[in-house]
């Protein structure tokens, strides 16, 4: 595998882990009854942004650019 592609995919895997952790934090906040708090809204907003970034990063055209 191309070293730059390998590094790029590792970076995206790290972002995916952050999205997973943020989702777990939000789930825990909702389970604890903090669904209507500013903190929960902030985590939800951040989670949406991170998921969007990950989706863009894993777009095939972006991967193709790194792979060449």
Residue pairs with C-beta under 8 A, 6 or more apart in sequence:
2 66
2 67
4 66
4 67
5 63
5 66
5 67
8 57
8 63
8 66
9 63
11 57
12 54
12 57
12 58
15 50
15 53
15 54
15 57
16 54
18 50
19 47
19 50
19 51
19 54
22 43
22 46
22 47
22 50
23 47
25 43
26 40
26 43
26 44
26 47
29 35
29 37
29 39
29 40
29 43
30 40
34 40
56 62
